[in-house]
């Protein structure tokens, strides 16, 4: 391994993500797997920032090159979701693109997988209730991505004029910031991501414990937004006028709220969109289709043709929750939406399944997650409330 060539910084001094990481000499990659679709290589390099955990300061990169590549091919840098314990989805996307002549490089984000310190879960330290640490980790993620592109630029297997970027959830948020500051990226796809990091943290259902700690420390959303300004994608996106982009969002997402996805869409150049009728996790029901569309976006755009996303990808709207009605009382179960009566889905009819048997619930949203309506079953009916979370 080359000597550690990282620049030191303090948490009080958030690195400038618009400044490229210092140039280093990279080790050669090594072949690890060869299939009919792709040849996979592995390489690692020192992170551009030195964190407080040594294991987090080395960045693994997995690179898949089409097995039948005859010359330089386009390449896509892929970033995974928060808390990832494997890279199966990313490998699936990379393998699909390899079949179509596009290479991929899969980056491990800070504090995930092999970069996880002993005694904590993968990703646990990636989002801490401390704006200084959040900013540092986001900056480290972006500079690691830019250094990964530096490595890819050393390889004659890849085209320097056709570089893509893709990310899911947290990986999509990191990818948005990377796209905003990295001019070498020509195409980017964001799955279940957004902009306005402070809004995500202040409204997301996934970071409730972290948000409560921030509140106890006297933070408000506006104060948090100011503290995270150095790593906020919306600060840099307006200057990004070139490139083609693709956003897949979930209409009922409570992890990355739809307003955050909307703000991202409004600030991207040449953007194509696809919205699915699920929450953040419901995309798992159509994961293969969504990954295939991302692959189609890159292969189509790299070929010089404009990508046209499907008008709709059917994904079931699945809810888990608690229903209380008069006279039946409390009922716990899950439901699948059958109808929606308006564009936002505030009014809906859902097949509710519980140990007491099936019912049809027809209601309208009162507040986030809480609806009022009537339920009708084979042997009972009532009027009441349905608290639910959309997967």
DRENMAR-932046 format. One record per atom (N, C-alpha, C): x, y, z. Coordinates in steps of 0.05 Angstrom, whole numbers, plus 5000, padded with zeros to 4 digits. Each point is the difference from the previous one (the first is absolute). Example, Ala and Ser with C-alpha at 12.3 -4.5 7.8 and 13.67 -1.06 7.14 Angstrom:
2
526448865156498250245000501850245000499350214986501650245001498550225014
This chain:
391
501749765000498350245000501750255000499250204985501550254999499850135028501950185006499950155025497550175002499050045024497550155004500450284992498650094979500250274990497450145004499350055024497550145006500650265014498350204996500550255014498450005026501250115021498850015026498150235002498049975016498150225004498849965028498950215011498549985024497150014994498449905019497150004996498950284997501450195012499150284998500550124972501749864984500750104974499049804979497650044991498949824980501550034974501149784989501550034975498250114977501350134982498650114977499649784979497549924996499449784982500450074971500250264994500550084972503049974993501749975019502949964995500649714996501249924978500749724995501949905022499849745006501949895020502850004989502050015017502850004991500549754983501650034979500849784982501749805015499649744995501649795012500749794979501949835006500649774983498349765010498649884982498249775007501449734997499349815017500849734995498649894976501149794988498749864978497649845011497949984984497849835008500749714996498449825013500449724996497449864992500149814983497749864991499049815022497350005005498949835021497949814989498650074980497949834989499850044970499649784985499650024971497549844993498050124987497649864991499650064970497949894989499350054972499350294996499050135021499150284997502250215006501649945020501950215009502449885013502150165001502449955015500050195023500249905025499950175023502950035011500650255006502650075012499650145027502049985017499950145026502450175003499650235013502250185006499250165025501950105014499450185022502050235000499250225013501750245001499450155025501950175009499550165024497950214996498250035020498050214999501450274998498750194987501150274998499950155027498449905019499850115027500749795020501250085022500749825021497950025022498449805004498050005022501349895025498449995022501149915025500249705003499049854980500249715000501749904976502249865006501949924980498749834978498249825008498749824981498450154979499050245007498450164982501750164980502649995003501750174984501149874975499249754995500749864976497449944984500050074975497549984983500249774981498349795003499949784981498450094975500849904977498650054975499949744985497549924992499749774983499250094972501549904980499650104972499349764983497850034985499049804981500350104972501649864984500550074972498649794982498550094979498849804982502049794990499249755001501849794994500950014970498350114983500750004972500950284990500850175019500850274993502450004981499950144978502150014980501650265001499050205014501450255002498950165023500750255003499050165022496950005000498849975024497149995002499250215021497450084999499050185021500149865027500150165022500149895027498250165018498749865019498150135019501049945028500350215016500749975029497449975015499849785017497549945014500450025030498050125014500250035029497549885013500349855021497949855013498450165020498049875012498250135019501149995028498850165018500850015028499649735014502049915014499849755016500449754983500950024976500449764983501849805014499149754998501649785011501049824977499350054976501049874977499750184976501049924977499950164976498549854977498149835008498649844980498650174979498550205009498650174981501950144981502250105010501950154984501449814980500649765009501249804982498049924978497549985008497949944980499950214978500050265009499950224980502549994983502449975013502550004985500149774980499049765008500149774981498150054977497750125005498150064978501250194980501450215010501250194982502449884985501449815013502349874987499149854975497649885002498949854977499650194977499650255006499550204979502350184993502449925010502450144992500850235018498950025024500750225018501349895025502350115008501449925024498950145025500649895023499150135025502149985021500050195019501849995023498250055025500149825020498350025023501750095024499250235010501550135022498749935027501649935020499149975027500150265015497750105010499850255013501249995028500750235012501250005027498349855020501349865017498849855023498149784992500349894975498449784991501749764993498849765002501249764991502949975011502049984983502749975010501250245013498650234999500950255012498750045028498649805010498550025025501949955024500250185019501649955024498949775016501649865015499149785017497950105020497949835005498150065021497650164991499950084974497750164991498949874974497550074993498849894976501050154976499849864977500750134975498250254996501350234997498650254995499250155025500349885024499150135025501250275004502650034993501450255005499850204977498649924978499950174977498150245004498049965017498250235006499950035031501450195010500150055028498650275007499050035024498650245008501950235006501850054982502050215004500650124972499250254995500350114973502950004991501950045018502850004992500949734989499249785015500749734991498449934974497550094998498549954976501350134976500950255003501350144978502649874992501549915020502649874995499549744985498149845008499549744987498950044972498350204996499150064973502350094982501750175011502350094984501849774994500549825019501749774995498849824978497349975001498749834980500450124972499750264997500250134974502949994990501950065018502849994992501049724994498949805014500649724993499049944972497550094994498949964973501850134978500950245006501650144980502749864997501149895022502549854998499649744985497749885003499449764984500050074971498950234992500150084972502950054991501650105018502950044994501249724993499349805016501149734994499049914972497450024995498949914975501350144976500850255005501350164979502849884993501149845018502649894994499849744983497649904997499649754986499350054970501449874982499450044971497449864992498949835018497549864993497650184998500250255010497650175003500250264984497750084991499850254985499950245019501650204996500050235018497750194994498749974977497850184992497349885005499949765012497449875006500249885028499550165020500249925028497350045013498949795012497450025013500349985030497850065014499949995029497249915008499949815019497449915009500149955030497750055014499949965029497249945009499749865022497549935012499850115028497850145006499550115027502250185010501549925021502350175008502050024978500449774986501850014977499250194979497350044996499050194981500550295009499750055026500650275011502950074996501849815006502850044996500650044970498649844983500450034971499150274990497850115011499150264992502150215005501250005024502150195006502549964982500749754996502249944982499550104972497749954990499250094973500250314998499250135022500050295000502850134998502049865010502750125002502049864981499349784988501949844984499450034970501550164985499450054972500449764981501549805010500549774982497549824996498150025017497649834999498150114978499349834981498350084978497149915003499549795016497349905004499749905028497750045012499649925028497249915005499749795016497449895008499849995030497750095011499650015028497449855008500449795015497749835009499450065029497550115005499150055027501850205015500950204986501750215011498650275000501550205009498950275001502150215006499150245003501750235007498850125025501450215011499250125025500449805023502549955007500649805020498750065027499950265007498850075026497149925001498650044978497149924999499749705002501849854987499949715002500349915029502150115013500549935028497850085019498750234994498050115018497249874997499649854978497449884995500149704996502349894996500249714993499249835023498549784993499249805020502349825008502250014986502349825004501950115021500050265006502050115018498750145024497949885010498650125023501850035024501649795008501750035023502150224997501250024976502050214995498750285001497650024989498650265000499350095029499249815017499350075027502450105016502349884994502550095013500750284990499750054975500550274989498250215013497449925003498150195013500850065028500849795015500950055028502450185001501649994979502450185000499450284989497550054996499250274992499850064970500249794984499950044971497250024990499650174980497550014984500749934972498049964983500649934972501650224987499350255005501550224987502950025010500449955026502750015010501649774989498849764998501349774988500750054971498250134985500650064972502450184998500250195017502450184999502549855007499949815019502449855008500949814978498149914983500749814979500350134972500250265000500150154975502349914982502349945012502449934984499649744984498249835009499649754986497249974989498550224997497350004990500150014969498949794987500050004970498750254987497950115013498750224988501850254999502150005015501950234998501649994974500449764989501749974977498649934974497649885002498649904976499350224980499350255009499350204980502250064980502549955007502250054981500449774981498649775005500349774983498050014977500850064976498250044978500149784979502049835002500349794979499649725012499749814983499649725009497149924998499549744999497249905001499649855026497550025010499549885027497349865000499849815019497649845002499449965030497650065008499249985028497749805003500249815017497849825008499350065029497550095004499150075027497549845008499550005026497649865010498050215010497549984991498050205006499450025030500349785015499249995028502449955018502350104991502549955015500050175026500549865022500350155026502950005009501849874985502950005007501450234986499750024974500850234984497450134990499050215013497450114995499750094971497649974988499650084972500750294994499750185020500750284995503150024995501549835013502950004996500749904972498649794991500349904973499250214980497850145005499050214982502150224997501250085022502050214999502449914983500749755003502249894983499350024971497649904993499150004972500150294989499150195016499850284990502850124995502149885011502650124998502049844983499049804986501749834984499850084970502249984985499950054972498949754985498550054979499149794981499049755015498150055018499249785018497649844989500149745003497849824995499149885027497449955003499049915026498249764997499949845022498249785003499249995029497350025005499049995028498449755004500649855021498649755006498150045023497949845001497950025020500649855026502350065012500849865024501350205019500849895024501750155017502949934994501850065018502949964995500849714996498649825014500849724999498349844980497850104991498349854982501249954973502150154993501349954974501249734999500449865023501149735000498349814983497450064999498249834984500550014971501250224991500650034971503050084997501749905018502850094999501349934974499649764990501349924975499250184977497450074999499150184979501250285002500250105025501250275003502950004993501549805009502849984992500349974970498249854988500149974971499650274986498250175010499550264988502450185004501449985023502450155003502149924980500349734997501949904980499250104972497450004993499150094974500750294996499750165022500750294998502950034991501849865014502850044993500749894972499149764994500749894974498950164977497550105004498850174979501450264997500550145022501350264998502949984990501449795009502749974990500149944970497949894989499949944972499350254983499450225014499450254986497050044995498349825010497250034997498750105026497850164998498750095025498449785013500449975026498549805015497250105006498049824996497350065006499049815021499650095025499249825021497149914996499349775011497249914998498250205015497650034990498150185013499249905028500149745003499249885026501249735003501049945024500849735007498149925023498449794996498249935021501549885024499450125023501149895026497850025020499449795015497850005019500550205023497950145008500250185023499249835024502049925015499649825023500350165026498049985018500050145025500149805023501450085021499949865025499050195021498049915017499050195019498049895020498750195013498049945021497450154993497849855000497450124994498249985025498750225006498150015022497350104989497949845004497450104991497949925021497850134998497649945016498049844983499249765008500349895027502249795004501649954980501849765001502450045018500950255004502350055016502649994985502249925014502750014989500649754983501350054978500849794981502750064989501849805000502750044989500349834975501150114979500349854976501450154977499749904976501150134977497950034978500650174981498150054979501450054973498449964979501050074973497950184987500950234991498150204988498949894974497350034998498649924975499450234982499450235012499350244985501150245014500650214984500650265011498250214987498950185016498050184990501150284992502550045003501250254992502949944993501350204988502749964990502049955022499650135023501949965022499549755016497749874996499449775015498950055028499150255005498950075026497449855006498449944979497749845002500549734987499349785014500749744990498149795010499949774986498749765009502049785002500149865022502149805005498849755011501149774991499249745011501749955025498750015024501349975025499849715010502349885006500049725009501149995028498549865017500849965028499049735010500849925024499149745011496949985001498650225001497150005001498749964973501650004979498949964973500450254983499449984974500350234982497850215002500850254995498150224998500950194978498150154990500750224982499850265016502350155001500050265013500050214979498150195002499950234982500350255017502150154995500550235017501550234987500550205016501550244990502050075022502450084990502250075019499350255015500449995027499750245017502750135004502049855008502850095002501849784990502650045001501949804991499549735014499249804986499749735011497349955013498350205003497449965014497750074981498149814998497750044982497549945015497850134991497349955011498349884978498349805007498349894980498249785011499049844981498149795007501249734990499549795016500949734992497649824999500149824980497849814995501249724996499049815016500949724998497649824996500649744999497849814996498050005023501050025025498349995023500050255017501450204992500250245017500750244983499350235010500650264988500250215021501250224994500350215020501250254988500350205017501250264992502250065021502350084990502250065019502550104986502349955013502650104992501849774992501750064981502049814990502750135000501849925019502750105000501749804984501450094980501549824983502650134990501949824994502550084988500249854973500450154979500349884973502949894997500249754993502749884996501350134975
